[in-house]
Amino acid sequence: MKETRVKRQRVTKKILQHSLLRKYIPMVHEDLAATYLRDLHKWLIISPIIGVATGLLITVIAVIILNKLWPAVLGYYLYHHWAIVPGLLVGFVVAGLIMQYLTPDPDEHSTEEVIRSYHEHQGNIDVRSSLAKIVAAIMSVGFGGSAALEGPGIYGGAAIGSWLWTRLGRLDLNVRDRRIMLICGAAAGMSAVFRAPLTGIVFALEMPYKDDLAHEALVPSLIASVVSYSTMSAFLGREPLFNFVGAASYTGHDLLWCALLGLLIGLVAMVFVISFRRVRTFVVKSSVPHWGKLAVGGVLTGLCGVLFLHLFHGNLVPLGPNYEAAGMLLKTHYNALELVAFGVFKMAATTFTLGFGGVSAMFVPLFLTGGSFGIAFAQSVVHSGSLELYAAVGMAAFIAAGYKTPLAAVVFVAEATGGHAFIIPSLIGAAVAYVVSGDASASGDQRVHGRIAPPAKDNITVDEVMRRPVIYVQAAMTLREFTGMLAPHRRRMAFAVFEGQKLIGTVALWSLAQVAPEKWATTTVREITDLRVTTIRSNSDVIEASHLFMGEREQDLLLVLSASETPIGLLTKEDVLSALNTRPEELPELDDRLLAEG
């Protein structure tokens, strides 16, 4: 036996040392290394895990809202109109209290948090507060807020993806993989919510940008979306969420009318989105407690429902997830005035729900608003019997214009409605609406890819360009005392503000101009302190810092932290512009006061 084993070893060694093998084995290794350079096989493990977990989560949320809570609430509202306002008030106040006391930032949730995390936090979501945010979303939507399941669906899936990144360390995952897993989870959530896997993929890839895709997440999102859809459909079925059963043909004249409809909806969507963002920015900056903001939003949302039901008697109401409204718009005859009124009230209710801090997103509200306008257009302008065609085009056009996701809008109409024959007209309407509406977007954190010129050298970190050290001042100091200590620090434009040992914000030197000099002796530093402490790690890229300066919550200063969470420097917009070698006129929204500082 021993001799036989020795012989085999000799033969094996002789074969391996053969000249042909020695010549070609390195070539095989090289080809395999090139073939598997992107390490895609790991996503065959990660993506299904994300898909199953997200599918189960969305199934639970869907059952709670669509099968239990909303049907009971809607039935009660329709028979007792007086209950709409107090019902929404209670639901919104509970959601506001949850967000105010159980989350670190009550204004950060849903798709906005996912987009911001993708661009600014390397895919990291604070999963400790995720359950509270999902409960708040259930209260916002289930009690009649003008929103639907896409908010908690996208956020829940993204949170799962971000959390799993910390649990799958054995797979040697990097920071880029975390961003991919974030998008992967968002795609899985969208896929499950609408029972439309292709929509989930396309929407999640389009979501971070107004003019591009998150290409790196394509394959993982594809796998996770299909798995998530299959998981949820095993419990709730595979039927399209909004089933169209209509004519499958259209004429050349219809395509022209669809282009005109896209133009009109693009203009309406632009006005709506700009108005929504103005309201949202005003509410975010308001000093009213979050639950108070939502209380006002709940009352105003409820009044939209009461007034609509008072004007137009029936079961159609611009509140809640409104999945049932899609079928009602198509199967019940409404005159053009009622349809347009529904769209207008739906936009108003959505503004009051989400603009005042409701926890969800507006994909379905945009969908229904566009559908109602499309049917009204078909009845009053085209005088066509193909209501479903113009409903589909209106839906796709409003989503494309409002969310800057034209591909997802068309795919969604095809998948969720079963109206595959309407893809070409929907593409035309969506494209026209997208162009006409410009860069106006319901999301304040979407980016225009490549908006900032690349830096003069690669991988410039905040540590290289920040201003150090951090000069501290106490909040209790008067402005007279503050100006008295400025002489040694005359080149400093900003200071960190502490109350005792607690950092509470930053104060910019130009803020002194907001107070008359004769009041400096009685005004404290705290009164001019910016309490929104936005921090960034010293090892972060300056591109990430530029995104913070350009986001919805535009910042004048960033506080730079070390790995141990210690403040070590300050970063201004001028510092970032200098590092990026970008002319100030290329970023018109940046504060001219700070651009002029030397």
Summary of the structure (lengths in Angstrom):
residues: 598
radius of gyration: 27.6
end to end distance: 84.9
largest distance: 103.7
contacts: 2181
relative contact order: 0.10
helix: 66%
strand: 6%
